[in-house]
Amino acid sequence: MPYIRRMTSTPGPVETEIRQRLEAEFSPRELIVSNDSAMHSGHSGDDGSGESHFTVTIVSDAFAGVSRLQRQRMVNGALGDLPGQRVHALAIKARAPGEA
Amino acid sequence: MSDVNARIQDIVTADDVVLFMKGTPLFPQCGFSSRAVAILDHCGVAFGSVDVLQDMEIRQGIKSFSDWPTIPQLYVKGEFVGGSDIMMEMFEAGELQQLMNEKQVAKAD
């Protein structure tokens, strides 16, 4: 199953770009970029790249005292044209250290 | 204000709660839109919805209007609340229900 192996072990170019952009912008204490695309294979939004659906969990000091709306704007801003254009679906969980 | 912004301004103030989504509440065309509808149903509020897949002008225009790159988008009393991640976080914390109460939005029939 080479397809599955690629999904789980080697990050694709989009996943790598997400990670690099967020690391550069937020110096996160924790960063999980999970590629959920395989769960959506064949659904609308699956462009065949295997990199259409992601969930980002990021913990950074930059989010302390910042509203939910503003956190998402910060993350979207750091990701440039990825959300909504190059990535079909991107769920974002942005936390400050110590938050659940 | 451009025509599309004027159109959107009219839409977001036409109902207390307005959801810009892909598809319709009965037939959502995207998992995030589906989740947004489910959350509003749980809150028991009446809401208007706009299927952006049926209107390219709105689909593009709402992104700059809200300065938000993705769909769905929730408006309450003309004010942008957020997308599906924010809706879910607020709902789980009880804050969305609180917001609906404070804003005294119309209940679902």
Backbone of each chain as ProteinMPNN parsed JSONL, in Angstrom:
{"seq_chain_A": "MPYIRRMTSTPGPVETEIRQRLEAEFSPRELIVSNDSAMHSGHSGDDGSGESHFTVTIVSDAFAGVSRLQRQRMVNGALGDLPGQRVHALAIKARAPGEA", "coords_chain_A": {"N_chain_A": [[0.843, -1.202, 0.0], [1.551, 1.546, -1.075], [0.477, 4.106, -1.277], [-0.854, 4.686, 1.169], [1.346, 4.523, 2.86], [2.841, 6.7, 2.077], [1.131, 8.735, 2.904], [1.255, 8.572, 5.653], [3.894, 8.544, 6.579], [5.868, 10.13, 5.136], [5.868, 13.54, 4.898], [4.012, 15.555, 2.6], [4.568, 18.152, 0.087], [2.822, 20.313, 0.65], [2.052, 19.945, 3.323], [4.574, 20.19, 4.484], [5.102, 22.861, 3.876], [3.09, 24.164, 5.339], [3.919, 23.541, 7.918], [6.473, 24.761, 7.99], [5.877, 27.487, 7.586], [4.32, 28.058, 9.868], [6.069, 27.471, 11.939], [8.037, 29.388, 11.524], [6.624, 31.744, 11.951], [5.411, 31.601, 14.507], [7.035, 30.328, 16.391], [6.311, 27.797, 17.699], [5.452, 26.023, 20.737], [4.346, 23.62, 20.579], [3.421, 21.718, 17.808], [1.237, 20.249, 15.7], [0.643, 18.882, 12.682], [-1.748, 17.42, 11.005], [-2.509, 15.253, 8.423], [-5.476, 14.755, 7.028], [-6.43, 13.825, 4.713], [-6.786, 11.302, 3.546], [-9.045, 10.303, 4.727], [-10.969, 11.597, 3.39], [-10.938, 10.845, 0.844], [-12.024, 10.841, -2.461], [-14.24, 12.33, -1.847], [-16.0, 15.521, -2.206], [-13.766, 18.121, -2.905], [-11.505, 16.617, -2.666], [-8.65, 16.633, -4.365], [-7.035, 14.801, -5.438], [-4.407, 15.034, -4.798], [-3.709, 14.125, -2.374], [-3.291, 15.868, -0.383], [-5.351, 17.575, 0.675], [-6.912, 17.971, 2.927], [-6.441, 19.096, 6.174], [-5.583, 19.116, 9.683], [-4.572, 21.429, 12.005], [-2.85, 21.733, 14.976], [-1.753, 24.003, 17.237], [0.42, 25.34, 19.633], [1.315, 28.255, 21.138], [3.133, 30.993, 22.572], [2.395, 33.309, 21.394], [-0.332, 33.425, 21.253], [-1.392, 34.049, 23.676], [-3.727, 35.75, 25.613], [-5.127, 36.547, 23.399], [-7.948, 36.838, 21.272], [-10.237, 34.235, 20.093], [-11.04, 34.68, 17.454], [-9.066, 36.415, 16.511], [-6.796, 34.82, 16.795], [-7.23, 32.855, 14.861], [-7.195, 34.45, 12.624], [-4.546, 35.253, 12.681], [-3.213, 32.812, 12.244], [-4.268, 32.054, 9.75], [-3.319, 34.214, 8.291], [-0.554, 33.791, 8.414], [-0.415, 31.553, 6.879], [-0.912, 32.355, 4.348], [-1.826, 31.917, 1.002], [-2.719, 29.371, 1.361], [-5.007, 28.403, 3.047], [-8.289, 27.719, 2.069], [-7.761, 28.115, -0.596], [-5.386, 26.729, -1.795], [-5.488, 24.633, -0.085], [-8.141, 22.572, 0.58], [-9.588, 22.068, 2.936], [-9.074, 23.114, 6.164], [-8.637, 22.674, 9.425], [-8.233, 24.493, 12.403], [-6.626, 24.575, 15.475], [-5.776, 26.703, 17.803], [-3.808, 27.44, 20.513], [-2.874, 28.966, 23.613], [-0.036, 28.465, 25.785], [-0.74, 26.166, 28.412], [-3.472, 26.174, 28.145], [-6.455, 24.199, 27.692]], "CA_chain_A": [[0.0, 0.0, 0.0], [2.467, 2.704, -1.096], [-0.293, 5.335, -1.087], [-1.037, 4.876, 2.602], [2.64, 4.75, 3.489], [3.212, 8.09, 1.805], [0.275, 9.602, 3.702], [1.501, 8.536, 7.086], [5.275, 8.694, 7.015], [6.587, 11.237, 4.53], [4.983, 14.675, 4.64], [4.029, 16.094, 1.249], [5.036, 19.538, 0.003], [1.903, 21.26, 1.294], [2.207, 19.753, 4.77], [5.873, 20.776, 4.838], [4.981, 24.319, 3.808], [2.29, 24.575, 6.498], [4.781, 23.435, 9.1], [7.544, 25.763, 7.946], [5.306, 28.825, 7.765], [3.868, 28.242, 11.252], [7.252, 27.504, 12.806], [8.714, 30.671, 11.333], [5.813, 32.857, 12.447], [4.934, 31.513, 15.898], [7.942, 29.57, 17.261], [5.369, 27.074, 18.562], [5.906, 25.03, 21.711], [3.834, 22.348, 20.089], [2.808, 21.875, 16.486], [0.836, 18.994, 15.067], [-0.025, 19.066, 11.39], [-2.179, 16.078, 10.623], [-3.093, 15.175, 7.085], [-6.69, 13.929, 7.118], [-6.952, 13.716, 3.35], [-7.176, 9.929, 3.189], [-10.413, 10.088, 5.213], [-11.891, 12.311, 2.504], [-10.648, 10.421, -0.516], [-13.21, 10.671, -3.306], [-15.279, 13.312, -1.513], [-15.783, 16.826, -2.817], [-12.597, 18.777, -2.329], [-10.331, 15.768, -2.854], [-8.127, 16.957, -5.693], [-6.155, 13.717, -5.864], [-3.025, 15.296, -4.385], [-3.458, 13.538, -1.061], [-3.015, 16.97, 0.552], [-6.5, 18.484, 0.575], [-7.549, 18.167, 4.235], [-5.477, 19.092, 7.278], [-5.898, 19.703, 10.975], [-3.389, 22.007, 12.628], [-2.922, 22.068, 16.395], [-0.547, 24.796, 17.497], [0.496, 25.984, 20.937], [2.352, 29.286, 21.056], [2.992, 32.163, 23.446], [1.823, 34.415, 20.616], [-1.788, 33.427, 21.361], [-1.808, 34.407, 25.032], [-4.503, 36.978, 25.706], [-5.642, 36.898, 22.069], [-9.268, 36.229, 21.072], [-10.312, 33.132, 19.13], [-11.123, 35.217, 16.093], [-7.769, 36.966, 16.157], [-5.859, 33.698, 16.643], [-7.441, 32.241, 13.544], [-6.725, 35.402, 11.616], [-3.078, 35.191, 12.7], [-2.782, 31.564, 11.599], [-4.602, 32.167, 8.325], [-2.402, 35.184, 7.7], [0.762, 33.171, 8.266], [-0.478, 30.495, 5.865], [-1.02, 32.976, 3.026], [-2.875, 31.457, 0.087], [-3.038, 27.949, 1.578], [-6.384, 28.105, 3.466], [-9.391, 28.1, 1.19], [-7.381, 28.106, -2.013], [-4.589, 25.555, -2.138], [-5.943, 23.545, 0.78], [-9.608, 22.602, 0.581], [-10.147, 22.086, 4.29], [-8.026, 23.271, 7.171], [-9.144, 22.948, 10.771], [-7.17, 25.126, 13.18], [-6.779, 24.686, 16.926], [-4.679, 27.558, 18.253], [-3.872, 27.544, 21.964], [-1.741, 29.494, 24.365], [0.451, 27.45, 26.718], [-1.546, 25.994, 29.616], [-4.892, 26.039, 27.822], [-6.842, 22.82, 27.373]], "C_chain_A": [[0.873, 1.245, 0.0], [1.733, 4.014, -0.843], [-0.43, 5.661, 0.393], [0.284, 5.215, 3.272], [3.071, 6.204, 3.268], [2.419, 9.051, 2.695], [0.742, 9.674, 5.141], [2.943, 8.84, 7.455], [5.943, 9.935, 6.424], [5.64, 12.4, 4.256], [5.112, 15.159, 3.205], [4.453, 17.55, 1.263], [4.118, 20.548, 0.708], [2.031, 21.17, 2.811], [3.522, 20.381, 5.244], [5.793, 22.299, 4.847], [4.172, 24.859, 4.992], [3.177, 24.618, 7.735], [5.825, 24.548, 9.125], [7.011, 27.173, 8.201], [4.937, 29.069, 9.232], [5.05, 28.289, 12.212], [7.948, 28.861, 12.712], [7.95, 31.805, 12.012], [5.617, 32.808, 13.957], [5.904, 30.832, 16.866], [7.145, 28.683, 18.223], [6.052, 26.134, 19.557], [5.46, 23.649, 21.288], [3.178, 22.611, 18.743], [2.503, 20.498, 15.912], [0.108, 19.343, 13.773], [-0.453, 17.687, 10.932], [-2.917, 16.136, 9.291], [-4.266, 14.2, 7.133], [-7.218, 13.559, 5.734], [-7.453, 12.313, 3.009], [-8.602, 9.633, 3.629], [-11.442, 10.692, 4.258], [-11.666, 11.932, 1.049], [-11.936, 10.2, -1.302], [-14.343, 11.615, -2.98], [-15.044, 14.593, -2.306], [-14.594, 17.48, -2.125], [-11.345, 17.926, -2.412], [-9.821, 15.988, -4.271], [-7.149, 15.893, -6.186], [-4.717, 13.89, -5.415], [-2.674, 14.557, -3.099], [-3.137, 14.607, -0.027], [-4.132, 18.012, 0.494], [-7.088, 18.843, 1.939], [-6.497, 18.064, 5.348], [-6.124, 19.581, 8.567], [-4.59, 20.177, 11.604], [-3.692, 22.261, 14.104], [-1.627, 22.777, 16.759], [-0.653, 25.457, 18.864], [1.64, 26.988, 20.887], [2.063, 30.407, 22.046], [2.293, 33.318, 22.73], [0.312, 34.511, 20.783], [-2.301, 33.825, 22.747], [-2.553, 35.736, 25.015], [-5.111, 37.438, 24.39], [-6.971, 36.154, 21.845], [-9.202, 35.089, 20.056], [-10.255, 33.627, 17.699], [-9.742, 35.694, 15.644], [-6.723, 35.866, 15.979], [-5.981, 33.08, 15.258], [-6.964, 33.166, 12.434], [-5.198, 35.371, 11.528], [-2.579, 33.957, 11.961], [-3.072, 31.617, 10.099], [-3.639, 33.111, 7.619], [-1.028, 34.575, 7.45], [0.763, 32.134, 7.144], [-0.75, 31.038, 4.465], [-2.156, 32.424, 2.191], [-3.211, 29.981, 0.29], [-4.499, 27.731, 1.972], [-7.408, 28.593, 2.448], [-9.033, 28.119, -0.285], [-6.606, 26.841, -2.355], [-4.943, 24.361, -1.263], [-7.455, 23.644, 0.907], [-10.16, 22.791, 1.989], [-9.023, 22.108, 5.311], [-8.695, 23.616, 8.497], [-7.987, 23.451, 11.617], [-7.533, 25.118, 14.661], [-5.572, 25.449, 17.428], [-4.83, 27.811, 19.747], [-2.667, 28.308, 22.492], [-1.285, 28.404, 25.337], [-0.447, 27.375, 27.955], [-3.032, 25.89, 29.354], [-5.199, 24.597, 27.438], [-6.887, 22.637, 25.863]], "O_chain_A": [[0.924, 1.943, 1.012], [2.301, 4.938, -0.26], [-0.153, 6.783, 0.817], [0.345, 6.083, 4.143], [3.6, 6.848, 4.174], [2.954, 10.048, 3.179], [0.636, 10.721, 5.78], [3.196, 9.348, 8.548], [6.533, 10.718, 7.168], [4.707, 12.263, 3.465], [6.212, 15.17, 2.653], [4.674, 18.123, 2.33], [4.594, 21.521, 1.293], [2.108, 22.188, 3.498], [3.563, 21.029, 6.29], [6.355, 22.949, 5.729], [4.524, 25.884, 5.575], [3.184, 25.59, 8.49], [6.035, 25.195, 10.151], [7.615, 27.952, 8.937], [5.201, 30.141, 9.776], [5.042, 29.049, 13.181], [8.393, 29.408, 13.721], [8.553, 32.715, 12.58], [5.651, 33.844, 14.621], [5.615, 30.764, 18.061], [7.292, 28.809, 19.439], [7.085, 25.534, 19.261], [6.103, 22.644, 21.594], [2.47, 23.602, 18.564], [3.404, 19.693, 15.672], [-0.919, 20.021, 13.787], [0.377, 16.877, 10.518], [-3.813, 16.952, 9.078], [-4.084, 12.989, 7.261], [-8.326, 13.039, 5.606], [-8.426, 12.157, 2.272], [-9.296, 8.826, 3.009], [-12.624, 10.352, 4.303], [-12.14, 12.61, 0.137], [-12.825, 9.467, -0.868], [-15.31, 11.708, -3.737], [-14.03, 14.739, -2.988], [-14.445, 17.396, -0.906], [-10.237, 18.438, -2.248], [-10.458, 15.592, -5.247], [-6.511, 16.062, -7.225], [-3.891, 13.002, -5.623], [-1.501, 14.381, -2.771], [-2.748, 14.281, 1.095], [-3.871, 19.197, 0.285], [-7.696, 19.903, 2.091], [-5.765, 17.079, 5.443], [-7.081, 20.354, 8.547], [-3.628, 19.417, 11.717], [-4.674, 22.924, 14.438], [-0.539, 22.221, 16.608], [-1.674, 26.053, 19.207], [2.788, 26.626, 20.627], [0.908, 30.729, 22.324], [1.686, 34.184, 23.359], [-0.275, 35.553, 20.492], [-3.51, 33.926, 22.959], [-2.065, 36.725, 24.467], [-5.559, 38.579, 24.272], [-7.094, 34.979, 22.191], [-8.259, 34.983, 19.273], [-9.539, 33.09, 16.854], [-9.309, 35.405, 14.528], [-5.859, 35.967, 15.108], [-4.987, 32.818, 14.58], [-6.402, 32.72, 11.434], [-4.628, 35.453, 10.439], [-1.65, 34.032, 11.157], [-2.221, 31.267, 9.281], [-3.198, 32.848, 6.5], [-0.413, 34.811, 6.41], [1.798, 31.866, 6.533], [-0.813, 30.273, 3.503], [-3.313, 32.452, 2.61], [-3.92, 29.397, -0.53], [-5.189, 26.954, 1.312], [-7.38, 29.75, 2.027], [-9.922, 28.137, -1.136], [-7.086, 25.988, -3.102], [-4.726, 23.213, -1.65], [-7.985, 24.685, 1.298], [-11.084, 23.576, 2.206], [-8.146, 21.245, 5.322], [-9.245, 24.704, 8.669], [-6.887, 22.902, 11.56], [-8.6, 25.589, 15.055], [-4.467, 24.909, 17.476], [-5.851, 28.331, 20.197], [-1.59, 28.295, 21.897], [-2.066, 27.514, 25.677], [-0.866, 28.405, 28.483], [-3.789, 25.547, 30.262], [-4.342, 23.871, 26.934], [-7.193, 21.546, 25.382]]}, "seq_chain_B": "MSDVNARIQDIVTADDVVLFMKGTPLFPQCGFSSRAVAILDHCGVAFGSVDVLQDMEIRQGIKSFSDWPTIPQLYVKGEFVGGSDIMMEMFEAGELQQLMNEKQVAKAD", "coords_chain_B": {"N_chain_B": [[-18.942, 51.769, -1.339], [-18.817, 48.6, -2.826], [-21.031, 46.894, -5.168], [-21.332, 44.189, -4.493], [-20.501, 44.128, -1.844], [-22.488, 45.717, -0.739], [-24.69, 44.089, -1.219], [-24.002, 41.904, 0.423], [-23.952, 43.126, 2.898], [-26.66, 43.693, 3.178], [-27.634, 41.082, 3.323], [-26.468, 40.044, 5.697], [-27.755, 41.432, 7.601], [-30.344, 40.809, 7.315], [-31.416, 38.65, 8.675], [-31.383, 37.578, 12.13], [-29.443, 35.655, 12.647], [-27.072, 34.509, 10.426], [-25.821, 32.183, 8.146], [-23.177, 31.624, 6.027], [-22.601, 29.2, 3.709], [-21.591, 26.02, 2.222], [-23.751, 24.492, 0.124], [-27.006, 23.536, 1.391], [-28.919, 23.856, 4.484], [-30.35, 21.426, 4.708], [-29.051, 19.849, 2.843], [-26.029, 19.893, 3.136], [-22.89, 20.602, 1.565], [-20.374, 20.122, 2.42], [-18.156, 19.1, 4.964], [-17.523, 20.875, 7.061], [-19.431, 22.867, 6.81], [-21.683, 21.363, 7.279], [-21.279, 20.699, 9.957], [-21.455, 23.229, 11.087], [-24.163, 23.851, 10.671], [-25.331, 21.874, 12.252], [-24.508, 22.703, 14.785], [-25.824, 25.174, 15.048], [-28.44, 24.251, 14.974], [-28.475, 22.803, 17.352], [-28.259, 24.916, 19.115], [-30.715, 25.946, 18.87], [-31.626, 28.113, 17.433], [-33.185, 30.296, 15.033], [-32.118, 30.575, 11.677], [-30.847, 32.26, 8.787], [-29.617, 31.102, 5.633], [-26.97, 31.107, 3.235], [-26.157, 29.736, 0.217], [-23.12, 29.495, -0.965], [-22.118, 28.201, -3.127], [-23.904, 28.532, -5.101], [-23.636, 31.08, -5.95], [-21.31, 32.856, -7.276], [-20.336, 35.441, -7.009], [-20.964, 36.205, -4.375], [-19.585, 34.152, -3.119], [-16.866, 34.75, -3.559], [-16.883, 37.412, -2.698], [-17.596, 37.416, 0.011], [-15.38, 36.581, 1.313], [-13.522, 38.69, 1.293], [-15.11, 40.628, 2.427], [-15.47, 39.75, 5.06], [-12.848, 39.459, 5.695], [-11.801, 36.841, 5.749], [-10.757, 33.607, 4.948], [-12.186, 31.291, 4.395], [-15.097, 29.092, 4.079], [-17.567, 27.584, 6.147], [-19.123, 30.717, 7.284], [-20.138, 32.571, 10.06], [-22.596, 34.927, 10.961], [-23.907, 37.071, 13.439], [-26.481, 39.14, 14.251], [-25.554, 40.929, 12.326], [-22.867, 40.919, 12.795], [-19.635, 39.592, 12.38], [-18.827, 36.375, 13.474], [-17.239, 34.043, 13.218], [-15.588, 31.11, 11.782], [-16.082, 27.544, 11.267], [-14.412, 26.241, 13.123], [-14.205, 28.077, 15.234], [-16.896, 28.318, 15.88], [-17.373, 25.742, 16.87], [-15.604, 25.614, 19.073], [-16.613, 27.69, 20.653], [-19.201, 26.773, 21.072], [-18.78, 24.397, 22.518], [-17.754, 25.481, 24.812], [-19.928, 26.722, 25.782], [-20.257, 29.312, 25.087], [-21.297, 30.166, 22.7], [-24.045, 29.734, 22.845], [-24.54, 31.485, 24.905], [-23.874, 33.9, 23.682], [-25.917, 34.011, 21.761], [-28.11, 34.278, 23.421], [-27.544, 36.715, 24.729], [-27.621, 38.447, 22.575], [-30.177, 38.203, 21.94], [-31.421, 36.65, 19.872], [-33.679, 35.408, 17.33], [-35.619, 32.501, 18.049], [-35.588, 29.076, 16.878], [-38.361, 27.716, 15.032]], "CA_chain_B": [[-19.095, 50.321, -1.136], [-19.143, 47.944, -4.093], [-22.345, 46.26, -5.196], [-21.357, 42.912, -3.772], [-20.461, 44.431, -0.408], [-23.824, 46.19, -0.362], [-25.529, 42.876, -1.18], [-23.664, 41.111, 1.616], [-24.404, 43.894, 4.063], [-28.109, 43.455, 3.278], [-27.868, 39.686, 3.726], [-26.083, 39.757, 7.082], [-28.66, 42.11, 8.526], [-31.718, 40.402, 7.009], [-31.833, 37.74, 9.748], [-30.537, 37.696, 13.317], [-28.319, 34.732, 12.489], [-26.893, 34.161, 9.016], [-24.701, 31.281, 7.889], [-22.704, 31.424, 4.658], [-22.2, 27.799, 3.727], [-21.619, 25.293, 0.956], [-24.952, 23.667, 0.151], [-28.142, 24.034, 2.165], [-28.997, 23.163, 5.776], [-30.79, 20.034, 4.521], [-28.059, 19.124, 2.044], [-24.733, 20.567, 3.15], [-21.966, 20.004, 0.597], [-19.023, 20.163, 2.984], [-18.21, 18.664, 6.361], [-17.496, 22.005, 7.985], [-20.747, 23.509, 6.736], [-22.6, 20.438, 7.95], [-21.07, 20.848, 11.391], [-21.965, 24.549, 11.474], [-25.62, 23.736, 10.731], [-25.669, 21.058, 13.427], [-24.293, 23.527, 15.979], [-26.921, 26.148, 15.148], [-29.64, 23.491, 15.342], [-28.364, 22.524, 18.791], [-28.5, 26.169, 19.838], [-32.158, 26.201, 18.804], [-31.905, 29.435, 16.885], [-33.55, 30.403, 13.619], [-31.038, 31.222, 10.93], [-30.87, 32.3, 7.339], [-28.378, 30.558, 5.088], [-26.629, 31.454, 1.862], [-25.341, 28.706, -0.429], [-22.148, 30.23, -1.784], [-21.858, 27.453, -4.367], [-24.873, 28.988, -6.101], [-23.449, 32.507, -6.208], [-19.857, 33.07, -7.285], [-20.029, 36.792, -6.543], [-20.968, 36.133, -2.915], [-18.542, 33.225, -2.684], [-15.612, 35.508, -3.496], [-17.052, 38.672, -1.988], [-17.705, 37.256, 1.466], [-14.034, 36.384, 1.872], [-12.917, 39.998, 1.578], [-16.022, 41.343, 3.326], [-15.186, 39.318, 6.435], [-11.419, 39.213, 5.832], [-11.771, 35.45, 6.236], [-10.536, 32.923, 3.67], [-12.872, 30.007, 4.228], [-16.521, 28.906, 4.321], [-18.655, 28.503, 6.471], [-18.94, 31.921, 8.085], [-21.339, 32.871, 10.849], [-22.883, 36.294, 11.384], [-24.995, 37.247, 14.398], [-26.873, 40.545, 14.296], [-24.713, 41.7, 11.429], [-21.48, 40.924, 13.239], [-18.932, 38.355, 12.069], [-18.448, 35.602, 14.66], [-16.111, 33.179, 12.877], [-15.834, 29.932, 10.966], [-16.583, 26.367, 11.986], [-13.57, 25.938, 14.295], [-14.594, 28.994, 16.304], [-18.247, 27.938, 16.298], [-17.292, 24.533, 17.693], [-14.965, 25.947, 20.348], [-17.546, 28.508, 21.444], [-20.328, 25.923, 21.454], [-18.33, 23.478, 23.569], [-17.54, 26.26, 26.037], [-21.197, 27.354, 26.156], [-20.199, 30.738, 24.777], [-22.135, 30.493, 21.54], [-25.4, 29.825, 23.368], [-24.548, 32.725, 25.677], [-23.915, 35.005, 22.716], [-27.258, 34.038, 21.161], [-29.006, 34.821, 24.447], [-27.255, 38.133, 24.936], [-28.044, 39.196, 21.388], [-31.631, 38.004, 21.852], [-31.75, 36.256, 18.503], [-34.939, 34.673, 17.184], [-35.504, 31.051, 18.244], [-36.123, 28.233, 15.807], [-39.785, 27.387, 15.214]], "C_chain_B": [[-19.508, 49.663, -2.457], [-20.501, 47.263, -4.0], [-22.389, 44.995, -4.364], [-21.293, 43.143, -2.272], [-21.814, 44.921, 0.091], [-24.798, 45.016, -0.275], [-25.284, 42.084, 0.103], [-24.13, 41.826, 2.878], [-25.917, 43.701, 4.276], [-28.397, 42.053, 3.823], [-27.594, 39.49, 5.221], [-26.966, 40.491, 8.094], [-30.121, 41.714, 8.299], [-32.28, 39.465, 8.078], [-30.905, 37.947, 10.941], [-29.262, 36.874, 13.158], [-28.248, 34.326, 11.015], [-25.656, 33.29, 8.869], [-24.409, 31.254, 6.385], [-22.092, 30.034, 4.605], [-22.146, 27.24, 2.309], [-22.778, 24.314, 1.021], [-26.029, 24.332, 0.991], [-28.18, 23.309, 3.51], [-29.442, 21.703, 5.638], [-29.759, 19.203, 3.779], [-26.739, 19.878, 2.011], [-23.747, 19.83, 2.23], [-20.534, 19.941, 1.136], [-19.141, 19.828, 4.463], [-18.264, 19.812, 7.353], [-18.835, 22.733, 7.989], [-21.79, 22.661, 7.455], [-22.512, 20.59, 9.469], [-21.633, 22.174, 11.888], [-23.49, 24.518, 11.61], [-26.037, 22.962, 11.982], [-25.528, 21.88, 14.711], [-25.442, 24.524, 16.145], [-28.229, 25.455, 15.514], [-29.644, 23.192, 16.845], [-28.65, 23.766, 19.627], [-29.98, 26.554, 19.798], [-32.516, 27.57, 18.264], [-32.365, 29.331, 15.437], [-32.387, 31.049, 12.884], [-31.318, 31.205, 9.437], [-29.573, 31.712, 6.819], [-28.214, 30.984, 3.632], [-25.74, 30.349, 1.316], [-24.367, 29.392, -1.381], [-21.828, 29.497, -3.087], [-22.797, 27.897, -5.488], [-24.637, 30.439, -6.518], [-21.959, 32.852, -6.117], [-19.473, 34.448, -6.748], [-19.966, 36.83, -5.015], [-19.818, 35.26, -2.421], [-17.195, 33.923, -2.57], [-15.749, 36.722, -2.58], [-17.046, 38.52, -0.472], [-16.322, 37.097, 2.1], [-13.364, 37.722, 2.18], [-13.796, 40.806, 2.531], [-15.688, 41.031, 4.783], [-13.689, 39.289, 6.732], [-11.188, 37.825, 6.415], [-11.742, 34.541, 5.018], [-11.423, 31.713, 3.392], [-14.366, 30.109, 4.517], [-16.652, 27.665, 5.199], [-18.22, 29.741, 7.259], [-20.26, 32.257, 8.771], [-21.416, 34.36, 11.186], [-24.039, 36.283, 12.38], [-25.257, 38.742, 14.531], [-25.903, 41.413, 13.494], [-23.24, 41.68, 11.754], [-20.833, 39.571, 12.956], [-18.476, 37.652, 13.348], [-17.241, 34.723, 14.371], [-16.524, 32.052, 11.967], [-16.18, 28.737, 11.835], [-15.721, 25.998, 13.195], [-13.997, 26.785, 15.491], [-15.996, 28.653, 16.814], [-18.197, 26.73, 17.239], [-16.679, 24.826, 19.059], [-15.917, 26.736, 21.242], [-18.714, 27.655, 21.946], [-19.944, 25.017, 22.62], [-18.121, 24.197, 24.893], [-18.831, 26.915, 26.533], [-21.285, 28.819, 25.763], [-21.097, 31.116, 23.603], [-23.589, 30.655, 21.986], [-25.577, 31.135, 24.143], [-24.653, 33.946, 24.762], [-25.32, 35.157, 22.117], [-28.271, 34.628, 22.15], [-28.81, 36.321, 24.616], [-27.761, 38.98, 23.778], [-29.543, 39.05, 21.128], [-32.077, 37.655, 20.434], [-33.042, 35.434, 18.498], [-34.696, 33.177, 17.348], [-36.035, 30.32, 17.015], [-37.579, 27.91, 16.105], [-39.933, 26.018, 15.87]], "O_chain_B": [[-20.439, 50.12, -3.12], [-21.051, 47.077, -2.915], [-23.344, 44.75, -3.627], [-21.951, 42.439, -1.506], [-22.238, 44.587, 1.198], [-25.63, 44.957, 0.63], [-26.22, 41.654, 0.777], [-24.639, 41.201, 3.807], [-26.384, 43.565, 5.407], [-29.276, 41.863, 4.663], [-28.379, 38.855, 5.925], [-26.925, 40.205, 9.291], [-31.022, 42.203, 8.981], [-33.479, 39.483, 8.356], [-29.782, 38.43, 10.789], [-28.163, 37.323, 13.483], [-29.23, 33.862, 10.435], [-24.587, 33.607, 9.392], [-25.272, 30.909, 5.578], [-21.174, 29.724, 5.364], [-22.58, 27.87, 1.345], [-22.795, 23.414, 1.861], [-25.974, 25.531, 1.266], [-27.547, 22.265, 3.666], [-28.963, 20.839, 6.372], [-29.602, 18.01, 4.039], [-26.366, 20.439, 0.981], [-23.769, 18.603, 2.13], [-19.593, 19.728, 0.372], [-20.099, 20.219, 5.128], [-18.963, 19.738, 8.363], [-19.315, 23.163, 9.038], [-22.664, 23.181, 8.147], [-23.524, 20.607, 10.169], [-22.215, 22.243, 12.971], [-24.045, 25.089, 12.549], [-26.976, 23.347, 12.679], [-26.349, 21.756, 15.62], [-25.969, 24.697, 17.245], [-29.033, 25.999, 16.271], [-30.67, 23.31, 17.516], [-29.217, 23.673, 20.716], [-30.44, 27.381, 20.586], [-33.567, 28.125, 18.588], [-31.989, 28.41, 14.712], [-31.745, 31.962, 13.404], [-31.932, 30.282, 8.901], [-28.539, 31.805, 7.48], [-29.188, 31.191, 2.908], [-24.689, 30.055, 1.885], [-24.748, 29.817, -2.471], [-21.328, 30.1, -4.037], [-22.526, 27.672, -6.668], [-25.368, 30.966, -7.357], [-21.425, 33.103, -5.037], [-18.429, 34.611, -6.117], [-19.046, 37.404, -4.433], [-19.16, 35.583, -1.432], [-16.465, 33.717, -1.6], [-14.853, 37.024, -1.791], [-16.552, 39.39, 0.244], [-16.118, 37.432, 3.267], [-12.712, 37.868, 3.214], [-13.29, 41.578, 3.345], [-15.63, 41.925, 5.626], [-13.292, 39.116, 7.885], [-10.492, 37.649, 7.415], [-12.594, 34.666, 4.138], [-11.414, 31.172, 2.286], [-14.836, 31.077, 5.116], [-15.874, 26.732, 4.999], [-17.123, 29.804, 7.813], [-21.331, 32.235, 8.165], [-20.442, 34.967, 11.631], [-25.027, 35.575, 12.188], [-24.362, 39.511, 14.881], [-25.493, 42.487, 13.936], [-22.442, 42.336, 11.084], [-21.412, 38.527, 13.255], [-17.821, 38.256, 14.198], [-16.315, 34.657, 15.18], [-17.639, 32.021, 11.447], [-16.532, 28.894, 13.004], [-16.242, 25.495, 14.19], [-14.133, 26.285, 16.608], [-16.256, 28.692, 18.016], [-18.88, 26.695, 18.262], [-17.171, 24.347, 20.081], [-16.013, 26.477, 22.441], [-19.157, 27.793, 23.087], [-20.692, 24.887, 23.589], [-18.285, 23.61, 25.963], [-18.837, 27.579, 27.57], [-22.269, 29.492, 26.068], [-21.593, 32.24, 23.522], [-24.279, 31.584, 21.566], [-26.61, 31.798, 24.053], [-25.406, 34.884, 25.024], [-25.84, 36.264, 21.983], [-29.168, 35.378, 21.765], [-29.769, 37.093, 24.644], [-28.265, 40.086, 23.973], [-30.101, 39.679, 20.23], [-32.981, 38.276, 19.876], [-33.439, 34.853, 19.508], [-33.702, 32.642, 16.855], [-36.813, 30.86, 16.229], [-37.99, 27.838, 17.264], [-41.053, 25.564, 16.106]]}, "name": "protein", "num_of_chains": 2, "seq": "MPYIRRMTSTPGPVETEIRQRLEAEFSPRELIVSNDSAMHSGHSGDDGSGESHFTVTIVSDAFAGVSRLQRQRMVNGALGDLPGQRVHALAIKARAPGEAMSDVNARIQDIVTADDVVLFMKGTPLFPQCGFSSRAVAILDHCGVAFGSVDVLQDMEIRQGIKSFSDWPTIPQLYVKGEFVGGSDIMMEMFEAGELQQLMNEKQVAKAD"}
